Amino acid sequence: MTDLQHRERIRRSFDLAEGYDGAATVQRLAARTLAARLARVLDGRKPTRILEIGCGTGLLTEQLARNWPEAQIVATDFAPQMLERARRHAPPTTEFKLMDAASPTVEGPFDVVCGNLVMQWLEQPGQVMERLGELLAPGGVLAVSTLLDGTFAEWKAACAFEGVQPATPHYPESGQIQAWTPWLFSGLWASESCVQAFGSGLEFVRHLKATGASVPQAGHKPMGAGALVRVARRLDQSGAAITWQLAYGCFRKPPVAGVFVTGTDTGVGKTFVSACLVQRWQAAYWKPLQSGLADEVGDTATVTHLAPGAVSFPSAGVFQASLSPQAAAEAEGVQVCRAQLALPKVEDGRLLVVEGAGGVMVPATDELMMLDLAAIWGLPVVLVARSGLGTLNHTLLSLQALRSRGVAVAGVVLNGPYNPANSRTIAQLGKVRILAEVAHLPSLSPDSVAEVAATFPAWKTVCARP
């Protein structure tokens, strides 16, 4: 059976699933959970245009319409009868369209693209998510759920006991879905288990058929009637309870094109690297919090000197003491709030380079660390690290901290004497791209910065997945 024939078989199975709404207990739970996670990621923002893929009979569509009644919802599915059933109880403002999620035929941009329990049916889910991400507006959210390996474990165990090869689909492992995240998008996967009790093993089999999920994996024949009865009876002996492994992913497209430059420590060369990036990309520059002006001219003045003609935005907080921004502000009796730290609006399609203060875990305000700001802004990070002794621990821990919050990492810049061993170890263990390795310069000037900046990758290269 070809892939196309298998897809057509899945389509027919869903079209014939007349009892879907009554049987789809876990699917309804997953739709509610995904909608709630999406609302948390949007953090009060109201989407105006939403694309839903694989809408089925409209379980997620209903949640979307309830949460954001003023949004235009475009609900799509590749099974026409499923789509018609969804249309029957949807708000009149919802637009329905026959579409295969693997080959989108709609025009963006959308504020949200979402799909409930559809990714496991796609042959190349990572590529599909990249294509769907392209339909998002800046700052838009891609929210999906999928089944994971371990789903129907009890049924598979019963099959093994009876010497029968289960034809249930192979679901991805938790490690595999990490690679589905669109490049430079921020966000995390979260997983949970759900146990559903059935009256008998045969009731579980009928449930699969009622929800259109009874199509065997490609290359496998359906189980014979005799084997099916034996396996169902074996499942009865274990209580006829079935575990579903669910994963939810919400990923935000960067709100503007650009990067957040942070470091493993203070004095690792963030300002120099920022100047190189501004020069290389002809980008705008923003230093949101600047302390230590009693001892130096400040990073904004330095960058605009080293990258002549650079557009810069005023800092949200400027302090005299050479302390963390939080401590320096406290010393001056000043308080910086989150609203003041909103990203500036960049015009004419110019890139934006934002430079942090100190390292990833440096306090920015009374409530926020630099890591928190990285997560809030949603910009991919360029991490600046020393090249020499001690850098492995600092760099790998910083990468771990960033990824634990779902912050995308564009790459690492190593500053100092060339150290191929450290560079190789960071790239391999940190699973990160080394964007540049920069030796210490005897003096900094616009000319020397321009020379080094030429060795940095073009923005187009940074945007391409390694």
GULO-334959 format. One record per residue: x, z, y negated of N, C-alpha, C in turn. Coordinates in steps of 0.2 Angstrom, whole numbers, plus 5000, padded with zeros to 4 digits. Example, Ala and Ser with C-alpha at 12.3 -4.5 7.8 and 13.67 -1.06 7.14 Angstrom:
2
506650395028506250395022506650395016506450355011506850365005506450395000
! end
This chain:
466
500450005006500050005000500450004994500349964989500749954983500550014978500950024973500750074968500150054965500049994963499449974960498849984964498849974971498349984975498150054976498750094976498650174976498250194970498450164964498150184958497350164958497250114960496550084961496150134965496450154971496150204975495950264972496450294968496350354964495750344959495750284956495250274951494550274954494450244960493850234964493650304966494150344968493950414970493650454965493950454959493650494953492950464951492850394951492250364950491650394954491850404960491350424965491250504966491650534962491550614962491050634958490350624960489750644956489750714956490050754960489950824960490550864956490850824952491450854949491350914945490850914940490750964936490551034939490151024945490051084949490551114953491051074954491651094959492251114955492351084949492951094945493051164942493051214946493151274943493851284940494451264944495051274941495251224936494951164936495051114931494751144924494151174925493851204919494251264916494551304920494951354918495551334914495851274917496451244914496351214908495751184907495551154900495451214895495151264897495151324892495851354890496251354895496951384894497351334889497251274891497651224887497451224880496751224879496451224872496751284868496751344871496951404868497651404866498051374871498851364869498951314864498551264864498551214858498451244851497851284851497651324845498251364842498551404847499151444845499751404842499851354845500451304842500251274836499651254835499451234828499451284823499351344825499451404820499051394814498351384815497951374809497851304806498251264808498251194806497651164809497251124805496651084808496751014809496850994815496950924816496350874814496550824811495950774809495850714814496350704818496250654823496650674830496250674835496450694842496350644847496850624851496850584857496850624863496350614868496350644874496450594879496950604884497050564890496750594896496550554900496250574907495650624906495150614901494650664899494250684905494150634911493750654916493050654914492650714916491950724913491950764907492450774904492450804897492550874896492850904901492950984901493451004895493950964894494350984888494050954882493750894882493450864877492950914873492550954877492051004875492451054871493051084874493451134870493651104864493951044864494251014857493651014852493050994854492550984849492351054847492351104851492151164849492651194844493251184846493851214841493851184835493851114835493951074829493351024828492751054826492151004825492250954820492650954815492750904810493250854812493650864818494150814820493850754823494150694822493950634826494250634833493850634838494150644845494050574848494650544851494650484855494750504862494250504866494350534873494450474878494950464882495050414886495150434893494950384898495050394905495150324908495450314914495450254917494950244922494450294923493950284928493250284924492950224924492350214920491850254921491650274927491050314929491250384926491850414927492050474924491950474916492150424913492050414906491350414904490850384908490150384906489850454907490050494912489850554913490050604907490650594905490850634899490450614893490350554892489950534886489250564885488950584891488250604891488150674887488650714888488550784885489150794879489350744876489850754871489550744864489850774859489550764852489550684850489150664846489050594844489650564841490050614838490650594834491250574838491250594845491750574849491750504852492350474851492350404853492650404860492350364865492650354871492950284872493450284876493850224877494150224884494050164888494350154894495050134893495550184896496250174895496650204900497150174902497650204907498150244903498250314904498650354900499450324900499550284906500250264907500350204902499850174900499850114895499450124889499550164884499150174879498950114875498350104873498050044870497750064863497950124861497650144854498150144849497950154843498350154837498450224834499050244833499150314830499150304823499250354819499550424822498950464823499050514828498650564829498950634828498550684826498850754825498950784831498550774836498650804843498550744848498950744853498850704859498850754865498250754869498250804875497950774881498050814886497750794893497750844898497250864901497150914906497250894913497750924917497850904924497850834925498250794921498250724922498950704924499450744921500150714922500350704929500150744934500350744941500050684944499650644941499350584944499850524941500250534937500650474934501250464937501450404938502050384942502750404938502750394932503350414928503150454922502950514923502650564918503150574912503750574913504250584907504150524902504150464905504150404901503450404897502950424901502250424898502250474892502550534893502550584887502950554881503450524882503850494877503450444873503050394877502650344873502050384870501750434873501250474869501550504863502150534863502450564858502550514852502650454853502650404848502050394844501450414847500850404844500650464839501050514839500950574835501150564828500850594823501050604816501650654816502050654811502550704810502250774810502550814815502250884815501650884820501450834823500950824828501150864835500650874839500750914845500550874851500950874856500750844863500650904867500050914870499850964874499550944881499950964886499750934893499750994898499350984903499451034909499550984915499851014921499950984927499951034933499851004939499951044945500651044947500851104950501551104952501651114959502251104962502351114969502151184971501851194976501651264978500851264978500551214975499851204975499651184982499051214984498751204991499251224997499651274995500151305000499851325006499251355006498951385012498751325016498451275013498251215017498851185021499351175017499951145020500251185026500251255025500451295030500051285036499351285035498851275041499051205045499151155041499351085043500051095048500451135045501151135049501051175055500551225055500451265061500151225067499751175064499351135069499751065071500351065068500751005069500550945066500150945060499950895057500250885050500450825048500750805042500250805037500250855032499750855026499850785022499350755020499350705015499250715008499150785007499050805000499650784995499550764989500150734985500650784984501250754983501850794981501850814974501850874972501750894965502450914963502650904956503350914954503450984954504151004955504451074954504451084947504551154946504551174939505151154935505751144939506351114936506251044933505851004937505750934936505350924929504850964928504450954922504850964915505351004916505751014910506050944907506150904911506450834909505850794906505250814907504650774904504650784896504950834894504850854886505150794882504750764878504950714873505650734870506050694869506750704866506650734859506950784857506950814850506350854849505850854853505250894852505350964853505051014850505151084851504551104855504651154859504051184863504351204870503851234874504051264881503451244886503651254892503251254897503051324900502451334901502251404904501851384911501951434916501651424922501251484924500751474928500351524931500051504938499851554942499551544948498851564948498451524951497751534951497451534959497151584961496951584968496151574968495951524972495251504972494951514980494451554980494251574987493651524989493651504995493151454998492851485004492251465005491851495011492151475017492551415018492851395024493351345022493751325027494151275026493851205025493251195028492951135027492651125020492451185017492251185010492751165005493351185007493951165003494051085003493951065009493950985010493450955006492850975006492250955002492450954995492751014993492951024986493350964983493850954987494350894985494050834984493550814989493150754988492750754982492450814981491950814975492350814968492950824968493350824962493750764962493650714967494050654967494750664968494950724971495650734973495850724980495450694984495550684991495950624993496250584988496650524990497350554993497450524999498150545001498750514997499250544998499850524994500050454997500350414992500550344994500950345001500750295005501150285011500850335017500350375016500050415021499350395022499150405029498450385031498050455030497450445029496950505029497050545036496950605036496950645042496350625047496450625053495850605058495350665058494750655060494250705060494450765064494750745070494850805075495450855072495950815069496450855066496250895060495750865056495450895050495150955052494750955057494351015059494851075062495351055065495851105068496151135062496351095057496751125051496251175047495651145046495151185042495051255046494951255053494851315056495451365056496051335056496651375055496651405048496451365043496351395036495851455036495351445040494851495040495151565042495551565047495851625049496351665044496551625039496951655034496551675028495851665028495451685023495151625019495351565020495151505016495251515008495751545006495951554999496451504998496451474992496951414990497251434984497851424984498251434977498451374974498251374967498451324963499051344958499551304958500051314953500051274947499951304941499751264935500351274930500451224926500951224921500651194915500751224909500551204902501151194898501151134894501651124890501351104883501651134878501451114871502051094867502151034864502751014861502550984854502951004850502850984843503350934841503150874838503550824835503850854828504550844827504750864821504350844815504250894810503850874804504150824800504850824799505150774795505750754800506050694798506650674801507250714799507650744803508150784801508350834806508850884804509050934808509150994804509151054808509351114806510051134808510551144804511151164806511251234806511451264812511551334812512251344816512451404817513151414820513151474825513651474828513751534833513951594829514151584823514451644819514451624812514751674808514851654801515551624800515651574796516251544794516451494800516051464804516251424809516251344806516051334800516051274797515351234796514851274795514151244795514151204788514351234783514351194776514751124777515351134780515751064780515351014785515051044790514750994795514050964791513751014787513150994784513350934779513950944775514150894771514250824774514550834780514750774784514050734786513550774788512950744790512550714784512550744779512250724773512650654771513250654771513650594769513550534774513550554781513450504786512750474786512250514785511550494785511250474778511650494773511350484766510750524766510750584768510250634769510150684763509550714762509450764757509650834760509850884756510050944759509651004756509551054760509251114758509551174761509751224757510051284759509451334758509051354762508451394760508651464758509151494761509351564759510151564758510351584752511051584750511251654748511751684751512051744749512751734748513051794744513751784743514051754737513551744732513751704726514151744721514251804723514751844719515451824720515551794726516251774729516351704729515851654728515951584729515351544725515451484725515051444721514351434724514351434731513751424735513751364738513451364744513451304748513151244745512551244741512251194738512751154734513051194730513551164725514151134729514351164734514851134738514651064742514151064745513851004748513750944743513450964737513350904732514050884729514550924729515250904727515550864733515450884739515850844744515450784746514850774745514450714747514150694740514550664736514250634730513650594730513150614726512550574725511950604730512150664734511650694738511150724734510550714737509950744734509850814737509750864733509750934736509150974733508851014737508251054735508551124733508151164728508351224726508251274732508651324733508551374738507951424736507651444742507051494741507351564739507951584741508251644739508951644738509151664732509951664731510151734729510651754732510851824732511651834731511851884727512551894725512951924731512751974735513152004740513251964746513951974748514151934754513851974760513151974761512852004767512351954770512051974775511551934778510951924773510651864773510151854768509651914767509451944773508952004773509252064769509952074771510252134768510352124761510552064759510752044752510152054747509552024750508952024746508652104746508752144751508552214750509052244745509652224745510152264740509852244733509552184732509352164725508652184724508252214729507552234728507152174728507352114731506952054732506652044739506052014739505852004746505651934746505851894751505651824753505151824758504651784757504051784762504151714765503751714771503751654775503551594771503051594766502751544763503351504758503751544756504351524752504851474756504751484763505251454767504951394770504451364767504151304770504651244768504751194773505151144772504951104766505451084762505351034756505050974758504650934754504450874755504950824753505150774758505650724757505350664756505550624751505250564750505650504752505350444752505750384753506050374760505750414765506050414772506750444772506950484768507650504768507650564773508150564777508250624782508450684778508250744781508350814778508850854783509350874780509850924783509750994780509551044784509451104782509951154785510251194781510851234783510651304783510751334789510551414790511151454787511051514788511551564785511751604792512451614792512651644798512551614805512451654810512251624816511551634818511351614824510651604826510251674826510551724827510251794827510351834821510551794815510651834809509951844806509751904803509151914800509051874793508551834793508351794787507951834782507451874785507051914780506851974784506452024782506252084785505952064792505652014793505251994799505551934803505951894800506151834803506951834804507151804810507851784810507951714810508551694809508651614809508351584815508351614821508051584827507351574826506951624822506251614821506151554816506551554811506451494806506551424810507051424815507151364818506551344822506251394825505551384829505051364824504951394819504451384814504451314811505151294809505251224806505151174811505351184817505251124822505751074822506251084818506851034818507351044823507550984826508150994831508751024828509051064832509651104829510351064831510751064826511451044827511851114827512151134832512451194833513251184831513451224826514151224825514551274828515051264832515451314835516251304834516551354835517351354835517551314841518151284841518351254847518751294851519051344849519551384853519351444857519751494858519651544862519051584860518551604865517951644863517351604862517451534861516851494859516351484865516651494871516151474877515551524877515751594877515251644877514751634871515051624865514651624859514151564859514451504861514051444861513551444866513751464872513251454878512651514877512851564874512251614872511851594867512151554862511751534856511251474859511551434863511051384866510551414870510651464874510151494878509651524874509851554868509351584863508851534860509151474858508751424855508251394860508451384866508051354871507551404874507651464874507151514876506551514871506651494865506151484860505851414860506051374864505851304864506151264858506651284855506951244850507351184853507251124851507651074853508351074850508851054854509551054852509750974852509950954846510150884846510950874848511250934847511950934850512450984847513050984849513551034846514051004843514351034837514951004834515451064834516051044837516551084838517051084832517251134829517651134823518251174824518851144823519451174825519951124829520551154831520951114835520651084841520751024843520450994849520651034855520051044859520151084865519651044870519950994874519550964878519251004884519551054886519251094891518651134889518651164883518051194880517551144879517751094876517251034875516851014881517251004887516950984893516451044896516751104896516351154898515651164895515751164888515051174884514551114886514851054886514351004888514051004895514451024900514251034906513751094907514051154906513651214907513051224902513151194896512651204891512151144891512251094895511851034896511651014889512250994885512150974878512650924876512450884872512850824869513350854864514050834864514450854859514450794854514150814848514150764843514750744840515150794839515850774836516350834837516950824836517450874837517950864831517950914826518250904820518850954819519450924818520050964817519950994810520351054809520351084802520751034797520451024791520750984786521151024781521751004779522151044775521851054768521351004766521051014760520350974760519851004757519250964757519050934751518850874751518750824746518150774748517850744743517350694745517650644749518350624748518650574752518750594759519050654760519150684767518550694771517950714767517350724771517050654773517150604768516850534770517250514776517850524777518250504782518050534789517950604789517750634795516950614796516550614791515850594792515750524796516250484795516250414799516250424806516550484808516650494816515950524819515550544815514850574817514450514819513950534824513550474826512950464821512750404821512250374817511550414819511150424815510450454816510150424822510150354823509850324828510150344835510750354835511050384841510850454843510750494838510550564839509850564842509450514839508750514841508650484848509150454851509150424858509350474863508850484868509050534873509650514877510150564878510750554881510650524888
! end
